[in-house]
Amino acid sequence: MSDVVADIGGTNLRVGIVENAAFSRTEVVRGPLPQSEFVPLVRRMLGPGAPDPGRIVVSVAGPVIDGVGHLTNRDWALPQAQLAADLGCEAQVINDMAATGYALPHLGDGQVAVVRPGRRDWGGNAQALVVNAGTGFNVCPVRREGGRTLALESETGHALLPAMVARRLQDAIGAATRDFPTIELLLAGPALPRLTDAARAAGHAAPMALAAELFGMTCGDLAMRHWPDQGLWLAGSAARAMAAERAAFLGGLEQVFAAPGMPPAVIDHLRDMPVVEIVDDLAPLRGCMARLREI
């Protein structure tokens, strides 16, 4: 009997059929898909006359409240009870960032790229932070303990800018700072063209370098809050674009770590924290598959 995993993002939808703890096939649907077509898509992928799946785990780009996934960039509300009834199987709906969090211990070197080296050893207890900048912005604190993974949900993208980031932005673009009040409205993919336009209008010759610096500062602030000794794991197309400006990104990170009053032990610990970029587009599906093994 097959299991099913799916990742429903703000832009793309990915579905995988799982047999013997591995993908037998996957499919990507780019662009909008009506919610009414999701279950037929799963049935088609299972094959004509196939039995109901054993289980399905679906990750959604939005909060999960009382078993209902609410997508923030699609007009979808996905109740896991209805999904279970439609497919005749056990169903679980989780947040997409949590899905990426479940994937972390299972991602190999070919699925990540090192932005800044440091310790990365999932033996024993370990803590990490996924930072996603794509269609939206969000984070997922991840704790590995006793062979199990705990991935926490968050809506950090809707938080106001950290004070250091807001000051740097004010210095860079002046009054236009008011157009970027939250982290998501500054650093998510749809916001980047507005940010680079504002930087260019303020006379910056390298607007993407400014965006990367602000992203690095934001990541440093998040590291201070979540203490991810197993590193910051960057995901999403906007994160990749900003991390590509390596010097500016790492410079922004270092500004936070070198802030006045930071105890030397804290500085040393954070400077040994790796930063890795998740380059595997199927990472959320792998996280859903890992979740299958743990439920």
C-alpha positions in Angstrom: 0.0 0.0 0.0 1.3 3.4 -1.0 1.5 6.5 1.2 1.2 10.1 -0.2 3.1 13.3 0.7 2.3 16.7 -0.7 3.6 20.3 -0.3 1.2 23.1 -1.2 3.1 26.4 -1.4 2.1 29.8 -2.4 3.3 29.2 -6.0 3.9 25.5 -6.6 2.3 22.3 -5.5 4.4 19.1 -5.2 3.0 15.5 -4.7 5.0 12.4 -4.0 4.0 8.7 -3.9 5.9 6.8 -1.2 6.6 3.1 -1.4 9.0 1.3 0.8 10.2 4.5 2.4 11.2 6.1 -0.9 9.6 8.1 -3.7 8.2 6.0 -6.5 7.2 9.1 -8.4 6.7 12.8 -7.8 4.9 15.6 -9.7 5.1 19.4 -9.6 2.2 21.6 -10.5 3.3 25.2 -11.1 0.9 28.0 -10.7 -2.6 28.1 -9.3 -4.6 24.8 -8.9 -8.2 24.9 -7.6 -8.5 23.1 -4.3 -11.2 20.8 -5.8 -8.6 19.3 -8.1 -6.2 18.2 -5.4 -7.8 14.9 -4.5 -8.3 13.9 -8.2 -4.6 14.7 -8.7 -3.6 12.4 -5.9 -5.9 9.6 -7.3 -4.4 10.0 -10.7 -0.9 9.7 -9.4 -1.8 6.6 -7.4 -2.9 5.0 -10.7 -6.1 3.6 -12.2 -7.8 1.2 -9.9 -5.3 1.7 -7.1 -6.5 1.2 -3.5 -6.8 4.0 -1.1 -3.4 5.1 0.2 -2.3 4.1 3.7 -1.6 7.6 4.9 -1.1 11.1 3.6 0.8 14.0 5.1 0.3 17.4 3.5 2.3 20.5 4.3 0.7 23.9 3.6 2.1 27.4 3.4 0.2 28.8 6.3 -0.9 28.1 9.9 -2.6 24.9 10.9 -5.4 25.6 13.3 -7.5 22.7 14.9 -6.5 20.4 12.1 -7.3 22.8 9.3 -4.5 24.2 7.1 -5.0 27.8 6.1 -2.9 28.9 3.1 -2.0 32.5 3.3 -1.3 33.0 -0.4 -4.0 30.7 -1.9 -7.7 30.7 -1.2 -7.5 27.3 0.4 -8.6 25.8 3.8 -7.6 22.2 4.0 -9.2 20.2 6.9 -7.4 17.0 7.6 -10.6 15.2 8.6 -12.1 16.0 5.1 -8.9 14.9 3.4 -9.0 11.6 5.3 -12.6 11.0 4.3 -12.0 11.8 0.6 -9.0 9.5 0.4 -10.1 6.8 2.8 -6.9 6.9 4.8 -5.2 8.5 7.8 -4.4 12.1 7.1 -2.3 14.8 8.7 -1.9 18.5 7.7 1.2 20.3 8.9 2.8 23.7 8.3 5.3 23.7 5.3 8.1 25.1 7.4 7.6 22.3 9.9 7.9 19.9 7.0 11.2 21.4 6.0 12.2 21.2 9.7 11.5 17.4 9.7 13.7 17.0 6.7 16.9 18.6 8.1 18.5 15.5 9.6 17.8 13.6 6.4 19.4 16.1 3.9 22.8 15.1 2.5 25.6 17.1 1.1 24.1 17.0 -2.4 20.9 18.6 -1.1 22.5 21.6 0.7 25.2 24.1 -0.1 27.5 25.5 2.6 27.3 29.3 3.0 29.4 29.5 6.1 31.1 26.4 7.6 30.6 25.3 11.2 29.5 22.4 13.3 26.8 20.2 11.8 26.3 17.0 13.8 22.9 15.6 14.5 24.1 13.1 17.0 22.6 13.5 20.5 20.5 16.6 21.1 20.6 19.4 18.6 18.8 22.6 17.7 18.5 24.4 14.3 16.5 27.1 12.6 15.0 27.0 9.1 14.7 30.5 7.6 12.6 30.6 4.5 12.3 33.6 2.2 10.2 32.8 -0.9 6.7 33.9 -1.7 6.5 34.6 2.0 8.9 34.7 4.9 8.8 32.4 7.9 11.0 30.4 10.3 10.9 27.0 12.0 12.8 26.2 15.1 13.9 22.5 15.0 14.9 20.4 18.0 16.3 16.9 17.6 16.1 14.9 20.8 16.1 11.1 21.5 16.0 10.3 17.8 12.9 12.3 17.2 12.4 15.7 15.5 10.3 18.5 17.0 9.5 21.2 14.5 7.6 24.3 15.8 5.3 26.5 13.9 5.7 30.2 13.6 4.5 33.3 11.8 7.7 35.3 12.2 7.4 36.9 8.8 4.5 39.1 10.1 6.7 40.4 13.0 8.0 44.0 12.9 11.6 44.5 11.8 14.4 44.0 14.4 15.6 47.4 15.7 19.1 47.0 14.1 17.6 46.2 10.7 15.1 49.1 10.9 18.0 51.5 11.7 20.1 50.3 8.8 17.1 50.5 6.5 16.4 54.0 7.6 20.0 55.1 7.0 19.9 53.5 3.5 16.5 54.6 2.1 15.2 57.3 4.5 11.5 57.9 4.5 10.8 55.0 2.2 11.4 52.8 5.2 7.7 53.2 6.1 6.8 50.9 3.1 8.6 48.0 4.7 7.2 47.6 8.2 7.5 43.8 8.7 10.1 41.1 7.9 8.0 39.6 5.1 7.2 43.0 3.5 11.0 43.6 3.4 12.6 40.3 2.5 10.1 38.0 0.9 10.3 37.5 -2.9 7.5 39.9 -3.9 9.0 42.6 -1.7 12.6 42.4 -3.1 11.9 44.4 -6.3 10.4 47.2 -4.3 13.3 47.2 -1.9 15.9 47.2 -4.7 14.0 50.0 -6.5 13.9 52.1 -3.2 17.7 51.4 -2.7 18.4 52.4 -6.3 16.4 55.6 -5.9 18.4 56.4 -2.8 21.6 56.2 -4.7 22.8 52.6 -3.9 24.8 51.2 -6.8 24.4 47.6 -5.5 20.8 47.3 -4.2 20.9 43.5 -3.9 23.9 43.8 -1.7 21.9 46.0 0.6 19.1 43.4 0.6 21.6 40.7 1.4 23.0 42.7 4.3 19.6 43.3 5.7 18.8 39.6 5.3 22.1 38.7 7.1 21.2 41.0 10.0 17.8 39.5 10.3 19.2 36.0 10.3 21.7 37.1 13.0 18.8 38.5 15.1 16.9 35.2 14.7 20.0 33.2 15.7 20.2 35.2 18.9 16.6 34.4 19.7 16.6 30.7 18.8 20.3 29.7 19.5 20.6 27.2 16.6 23.8 25.4 17.3 23.2 23.1 14.3 22.9 26.2 12.1 20.7 28.4 10.1 19.2 26.5 7.1 18.1 28.9 4.4 15.3 28.0 2.0 13.3 29.7 -0.7 14.2 31.5 -3.9 14.6 34.9 -2.3 16.9 33.5 0.3 19.0 32.0 -2.4 19.2 35.3 -4.3 20.3 37.2 -1.2 22.7 34.5 0.1 24.4 34.7 -3.4 25.6 38.1 -2.3 27.9 36.2 0.1 30.1 39.0 1.4 27.1 41.4 2.1 25.1 38.6 3.7 27.9 37.4 6.0 28.7 41.0 6.8 25.2 41.6 8.0 25.3 38.5 10.1 28.6 39.5 11.7 27.3 43.0 12.6 24.8 41.2 15.0 27.3 38.8 16.4 29.7 41.7 17.1 27.1 44.0 18.8 28.4 45.8 21.9 28.0 43.9 25.2 28.0 40.4 23.6 29.7 38.0 26.0 32.8 36.3 24.4 31.4 32.8 24.9 28.2 33.8 23.0 30.3 35.3 20.1 32.5 32.2 19.9 29.4 29.9 19.9 27.6 31.8 17.2 30.7 32.1 15.0 30.9 28.3 15.0 27.3 28.0 13.8 27.0 26.9 10.2 24.8 28.5 7.6 23.6 26.2 4.9 21.3 26.7 1.9 18.8 24.0 1.1 19.0 23.5 -2.6 16.7 20.4 -2.8 13.3 21.6 -4.0 11.8 18.3 -2.7 12.9 19.1 0.9 9.4 19.7 2.2 8.3 16.4 0.7 11.2 14.6 2.3 10.1 16.2 5.6 6.6 14.9 5.1 8.0 11.5 4.4 10.1 11.7 7.6 7.0 12.6 9.5 5.3 9.5 8.2 8.0 7.5 9.9 7.5 9.3 13.2 3.7 9.2 13.5 
